[in-house]
Amino acid sequence: MLNSFTKGYFPETDFPIRTIDAEKCSKCGRCFETCPTLGFQWRKGEVPTPVGYGGYAQACLNCGNCTAVCPSDAITMTGVYSVREGRYKNSLEGKMAFPDPLCLNGAKMYDGFKEELTPVERAIFERRSNRLFKDKKVPREVICRILEAGRFAPSAGNCQPYKFVVIQDQSIIHDLERLSMKTMLRPLKNLYLDHKGTRPLWKRIVFNFLSIFMATKFDPRPFTAMEKADVRKDKIYFDAPLVIMILKDTRGVSNPDLDAGICAQNMVLAAHALGLGTCYIGLPIEPLNYPLMMGLRKRLSIRHPFEAVTSIAIGYPKGKIDGVVKRDTPQVAWIGS
Ligand SMILES: Cc1cc2nc3c(=O)[nH]c(=O)nc-3n(C[C@H](O)[C@H](O)[C@H](O)COP(=O)(O)O)c2cc1C
């Protein structure tokens, strides 16, 4: 126990290495735009450079979105994101692989068998989080279809312990972005990330102390996304024309968080089938519970017994976003044959 505390912060982390083939690169900057972290440096007309920050040589979540949106197939990723030791040590196997639902042992490329898959399976494998939105409103009837997909999600005891907040008013989205950065995300991120590339003792002490109360909050990944939001003037929602926030009814039986998550994924897949792009946005959820955010909670009609669980940025994708990517392989215990 004591040992895991001493190894808690900062977790020793490996990031994957991204390389860009300068010959192939079209210099469009889509990798820079879509990256959930500040993983690339880019200036118009130049080949982007994969970078790190905050003491990390690379900043990459291994999501592969940069490879999916690249129009010229110029990006290669090697290695995996992993936390080597301490409390955050990965339970993943560190073997990045393409989808292999037909158990072909990864030998065949996805394109070789995708026709054999159902449309639902293809959507599951090819959907990528979309952070590049067209400036185009989502019609009301399309929004209703997404909400209906949420309503028909399974829930424990058929409680349907949720409420949906449909936000199209950009001024509220901006206030949510700005206030969550100001009250919580920016101060926390500045405390955690070290721009000099060193990790002073006082930060270890502060984070070890905080971790007693917030044991799962200090993996570097969310901090790298906060850094991007900070640099991009608080653009947590990437200018999406529509945000749907999913609230849980805290009175739900069993596990209303899980119910809300299942419901949200129904909406994401329905939106995808309707030609929309989506991205879960979790960053402002924690700050929304701050006492300082009471006014905003009221404007978002979040009142007891409801609490925000997650939100989804939705809109029409700008260019090609989807594409199959490699994923790490989780442990699987086969019990029986
Ligand atoms: C609960 C949840 C919260 C997330 N929050 C954010 C977020 O705040 N910002 C962001 O850019 N992406 C966010 N994501 C998207 C993940 O980064 C993304 O799903 C992951 O990197 C895998 O990429 P893919 O969705 O393209 O497969 C979130 C995803 C989930 C499930």
The ligand as an SDF file (V2000), in Angstrom:
LIG
                    3D

 31 33  0  0  0  0  0  0  0  0999 V2000
  -16.1070    9.2600  -21.0460 C   0  0  0  0  0  0  0  0  0  0  0  0
  -15.2250    9.8550  -22.1270 C   0  0  0  0  0  0  0  0  0  0  0  0
  -14.7470   11.1480  -21.9920 C   0  0  0  0  0  0  0  0  0  0  0  0
  -13.9720   11.7230  -23.0040 C   0  0  0  0  0  0  0  0  0  0  0  0
  -13.5760   13.0180  -22.8870 N   0  0  0  0  0  0  0  0  0  0  0  0
  -12.9100   13.6100  -23.8960 C   0  0  0  0  0  0  0  0  0  0  0  0
  -12.5840   14.9870  -23.8210 C   0  0  0  0  0  0  0  0  0  0  0  0
  -12.8880   15.6810  -22.8420 O   0  0  0  0  0  0  0  0  0  0  0  0
  -11.9430   15.5480  -24.8780 N   0  0  0  0  0  0  0  0  0  0  0  0
  -11.6120   14.8250  -26.0010 C   0  0  0  0  0  0  0  0  0  0  0  0
  -11.0370   15.3920  -26.9260 O   0  0  0  0  0  0  0  0  0  0  0  0
  -11.9010   13.5010  -26.0930 N   0  0  0  0  0  0  0  0  0  0  0  0
  -12.5550   12.8860  -25.0780 C   0  0  0  0  0  0  0  0  0  0  0  0
  -12.9000   11.5580  -25.1710 N   0  0  0  0  0  0  0  0  0  0  0  0
  -12.5960   10.8160  -26.3980 C   0  0  0  0  0  0  0  0  0  0  0  0
  -11.4230    9.8330  -26.2230 C   0  0  0  0  0  0  0  0  0  0  0  0
  -10.2180   10.5550  -26.2120 O   0  0  0  0  0  0  0  0  0  0  0  0
  -11.4770    8.8420  -27.3860 C   0  0  0  0  0  0  0  0  0  0  0  0
  -12.6680    8.1040  -27.3160 O   0  0  0  0  0  0  0  0  0  0  0  0
  -10.2930    7.8660  -27.3450 C   0  0  0  0  0  0  0  0  0  0  0  0
   -9.0820    8.5490  -27.5120 O   0  0  0  0  0  0  0  0  0  0  0  0
  -10.3960    6.7930  -28.4250 C   0  0  0  0  0  0  0  0  0  0  0  0
  -10.5210    7.3850  -29.7000 O   0  0  0  0  0  0  0  0  0  0  0  0
  -11.7650    7.0250  -30.6560 P   0  0  0  0  0  0  0  0  0  0  0  0
  -13.0080    7.4640  -29.9510 O   0  0  0  0  0  0  0  0  0  0  0  0
  -11.5230    7.7800  -31.9210 O   0  0  0  0  0  0  0  0  0  0  0  0
  -11.7560    5.5530  -30.8600 O   0  0  0  0  0  0  0  0  0  0  0  0
  -13.6340   10.9640  -24.1570 C   0  0  0  0  0  0  0  0  0  0  0  0
  -14.1060    9.6500  -24.2740 C   0  0  0  0  0  0  0  0  0  0  0  0
  -14.8880    9.0960  -23.2830 C   0  0  0  0  0  0  0  0  0  0  0  0
  -15.4110    7.6970  -23.4520 C   0  0  0  0  0  0  0  0  0  0  0  0
  1  2  1  0
  2  3  1  0
  2 30  2  0
  3  4  2  0
  4  5  1  0
  4 28  1  0
  5  6  2  0
  6  7  1  0
  6 13  1  0
  7  8  2  0
  7  9  1  0
  9 10  1  0
 10 11  2  0
 10 12  1  0
 12 13  2  0
 13 14  1  0
 14 15  1  0
 14 28  1  0
 15 16  1  0
 16 17  1  0
 16 18  1  0
 18 19  1  0
 18 20  1  0
 20 21  1  0
 20 22  1  0
 22 23  1  0
 23 24  1  0
 24 25  2  0
 24 26  1  0
 24 27  1  0
 28 29  2  0
 29 30  1  0
 30 31  1  0
M  END
$$$$
